Amino acid sequence: MPIRVRLALLFAAGTAVLLSVFGAVLVHELSAGLRSSVAATLRVRAADVSQALPDPGGGLNFQDSGQLPASPGAGPDQPITQVVDAHGSVVDSSGGGAARSLLTPSQLAQARRHSLLVQSRLPHGEGAVLLFGVPVQGRSGVVVMTGASLDTVSQAVHRVIGALVVGGPLAVLLAGLGAWALAGAALAPVERMRREADDISERDQAVALAVPATRDEIASLAHTLNRLLARLQGALNRQRGFVASASHELRTPLAILSAELELAGRPGRSHSELVIALDRANEETGRLVRLAEDLLILARDDENVLSVELAPVDVPTVLRRSVEAFGPRAEALRVELRLSVVDHLTARVDSVRLRQMVDNLVDNALRFAPPGSVVELRLTAANGALEVEVLDSGPGFPPEFMAHAFERFQRPDDHRGRVHGGAGLGLAIVRALVEAHGGRVTADNRTEGGASVRIHLPARGRHDGRGHGPEDVSHHIQTTPRSHEGRRKLALHHPTNKGEPQ
């Protein structure tokens, strides 16, 4: 059921309830007020009659009161007056004729003790009357009774009830129609935003919703929806960019692989040419495998299912193996690769993911390090936390690139990045793996030139479905006195993947 209809029905039902309560209270108060007015008149008349009584044995004298009561049979609207003696007989009445007392014997007994106000009916069924009896002072057992018809009260009450019966439904109908109109006016901006949002979904364009100039909840809703649409559009643009970039990165090695296999399949190729073609095809296949693995890591990170297997690891050993693997490549580039570590430092981390992080940073530094420069890998531990830093003497990060350094398929210079063979995923993967450990990674430019990328793994991890729950790393980091903090140049052997990151 539409909100507009529900609001109209709610207002109509509320109005009906309020009118019912108001009508019941009004009728009750009106009836009670009119009866009280009649009762007050009867009290005054009874007092006047009591004062006008002659000496015992005399008749009634109403001259002092200024009015002559009519007889009981004169009509329902005429006032009634009776004087009843101690034996229950009517000794006088407003008409002077004998009549039966309108009060019952039990009511007369009460009236002889104290004043009494009761409702009764006339003997001839002429309607309800209100009777007031009061004992006469100085006359034992004598009661003066006055009465008046309640027909006027009933008529007034019935007129009010009739007005409520006629006006109540009309008021309920007007309340419902008013609520319908007000709800329509209040929800008009919402309906307009719904149509605009539906139009945006049809056109697939980044268009903001119109914000009402009312500065109310509807305007706040419009701002919230605009922010949501902006985030959704941003996510959609990133997804499209990711697919486009991934497709572009996959196209190059696939084209090379296809060309090499085509050339290898031509007749007349020598054995050495076939070996070269197969080596190139194998190299491009390895590049495709690494790119697919990188994309898989980022996809798992998007789904928040990137896991880390925490176990005690000798961290300096992991860093040494990375430096040894990149040693031949650094030597070929005439770049000095240095390692500064604290020996025998053990921590609970994922050794495979840690090696992948370090390899990506070292690989990224070597891509842009000029010949004759130094790339340094540092490891420190303080307050139960690990800090791995890779420093180079290259050109550093352009200022406009710093905000996007850890985004996917981002390169400091797109042309320069392609020349150096990077896909722009290395730093994005580092961030995903570091965050899976509950840490953070930052990139800065050094004052003396070059870039610095620092990984910080805190003392406590996080439990978000990626790992095995929070780990207090401070309980698992063990160090021995620093035996040396060497700055060693390592160039030991070529890794099996020709110097690419492990």
ABEGO torsion letter per residue (X at the ends): XBAAAAAAAAAAAAAAAAAAAAAAAAAAAAAAAAAAAAAAAAAAAAAAAAAABBBBGBBBBAAAAGBBBBBAAAEAABBBBBBBBAAGBBABBAAGBBBBBABBAAAAAAAAABBBBBBBBBAAGAEBBBBBBBBBBGBBGBBBBBBBBAAAAAAAAAAAAAAAAAAAAAAAAAAAAAAAAAAAAAAAAAAAAAAAAAAAAAAGBBBBBBBBAAGBAAAAAAAAAAAAAAAAAAAAAAAAAAAAAAAAAAAAAAAAAAAAAAAAABBGBBAAAAAAAAAAAAAAAAAAAAAAAAAAAAAAAAAGABBBBBBBBBAAAAAAAAAAAAAAAAAAAGBBBBBBBBBGBBBBBBAAAAAAAAAAAAAAAAAABBBGBBBBBBBBBBGGBBBBBBBBABAEBBAAAAAAAABBGBBABAAAAAAAGBAGAAAAAAAAAAAAAGBBBBBBBBAAEEBBBBBBBBABBBBAGABAEBBBAAAABBBBBBABBBBBBBBABBBAAGGBBX
